[in-house]
Amino acid sequence: MDAKQNCPYCDFRDDPEQHVVFENDTCYFLQHDRHQGVLEGSGIIIPKIHRENTFELTREEWADTYELMQLAQSYLKEKHAPDGFTLGWNVGEASNQSILHSHFHIIPRYSDEPYAGKGLRHWIKKPENKRPQQKPE
């Protein structure tokens, strides 16, 4: 099956819980309804054209992602007053990319949340997440 078929980000308008907050020529900034179990204010930037992962984005899509990221930051600061942000892309199954349409997470973070202070560095520095030692050949 082609990855574009039934892609929830190609067909996001069919999902009443996804809302376009901003858009430009090549990308959208979407937010989920708060009832989906995501942190308040969380959203994603997706290219309008199906791109399986971030490495497939065009220069224009990169620039438009940057533009929407700046708009989203201002909007989220005003509307939700977060104490910080976690930003990022997952690429590939090992990175937990579950939807094969590039999407850039913008996650407002709050000092009173249970995982406050646990950003990307926290997870990559966990000793239990180290790869097993490879034997030299």
C-alpha positions in Angstrom: 0.0 0.0 0.0 1.3 3.5 -0.9 2.1 5.5 2.2 0.0 8.4 0.9 -3.2 6.2 0.9 -5.1 6.8 4.1 -2.5 9.2 5.4 -4.0 11.1 8.3 -2.0 14.2 7.5 -2.9 14.2 3.8 -6.6 13.8 4.9 -6.5 15.7 8.1 -9.6 17.8 7.1 -11.6 14.6 7.6 -10.6 14.6 11.3 -12.8 17.0 13.3 -10.2 17.0 16.0 -7.4 18.6 13.8 -7.5 22.3 13.3 -5.5 24.5 11.0 -4.2 27.4 13.1 -1.8 28.9 10.4 -0.8 28.0 6.9 1.5 29.3 4.2 2.2 28.3 0.6 3.7 24.8 1.5 2.8 24.0 5.1 0.1 23.9 7.8 0.4 24.3 11.6 -2.2 22.0 13.1 -3.4 21.6 16.7 -5.2 18.7 18.2 -8.2 19.0 20.4 -7.1 18.9 24.0 -9.1 15.8 24.6 -6.6 13.6 22.7 -4.3 13.3 25.6 -1.6 15.7 24.4 -0.1 18.5 26.4 -2.1 21.7 26.2 -1.3 23.7 23.1 0.7 21.0 21.3 0.7 21.1 17.5 2.5 20.0 14.4 3.8 21.6 11.2 3.2 19.4 8.2 4.0 19.9 4.5 1.0 20.2 2.2 2.6 17.7 -0.2 3.1 14.2 1.2 6.7 13.9 2.3 7.5 10.7 4.1 10.1 12.2 6.3 12.0 15.4 7.1 14.9 14.6 4.7 12.5 14.9 1.8 11.5 18.5 2.5 12.3 21.1 -0.1 14.2 24.3 0.7 10.9 26.2 0.4 9.2 23.8 2.8 12.1 24.2 5.3 11.7 28.0 5.1 7.9 27.8 5.4 8.3 25.5 8.4 10.5 28.1 10.0 8.0 30.8 9.3 5.2 28.8 10.9 7.3 27.8 13.9 7.9 31.5 14.7 4.1 32.2 14.3 3.3 29.2 16.4 5.7 30.3 19.2 4.1 33.7 19.4 0.6 32.3 19.3 1.3 29.7 22.0 3.1 32.1 24.3 0.1 34.5 24.2 -2.6 31.8 24.4 -1.0 29.2 26.8 1.9 31.0 28.5 4.2 27.9 28.5 7.4 27.9 30.5 9.4 26.3 27.6 9.1 24.2 24.4 10.2 20.9 23.1 10.6 20.8 19.3 11.3 17.9 17.0 10.9 15.5 14.2 10.9 11.7 14.4 12.3 9.9 11.3 11.8 6.2 11.0 10.3 3.5 13.1 13.3 3.4 15.6 12.7 7.1 16.3 9.0 6.5 16.9 7.7 8.0 13.7 4.3 6.3 13.6 2.8 8.4 10.7 4.8 8.4 7.6 4.2 12.0 6.7 6.8 14.4 7.9 5.6 16.3 11.0 7.4 18.8 13.2 6.2 18.7 16.8 5.9 22.0 18.7 5.2 21.0 22.3 4.7 23.7 24.9 6.1 22.7 28.3 4.9 23.7 31.7 6.8 23.7 35.0 3.8 22.0 36.8 3.7 19.0 34.4 4.9 15.6 35.7 7.7 15.4 33.1 8.9 19.0 33.4 12.6 19.2 32.8 12.6 16.0 30.9 13.3 17.1 27.3 15.2 15.3 24.6 18.5 15.2 26.4 16.8 13.3 29.3 15.8 10.4 27.1 19.0 10.1 25.1 21.1 10.1 28.3 19.2 7.2 30.0 21.7 4.4 30.8 19.0 1.8 30.1 18.7 3.2 26.5 22.4 2.4 25.6 22.9 0.0 22.7 24.6 -3.4 23.5 28.3 -3.5 23.0 29.2 -4.6 19.5 31.9 -7.2 19.2 34.7 -6.3 16.8 34.9 -8.5 13.7 
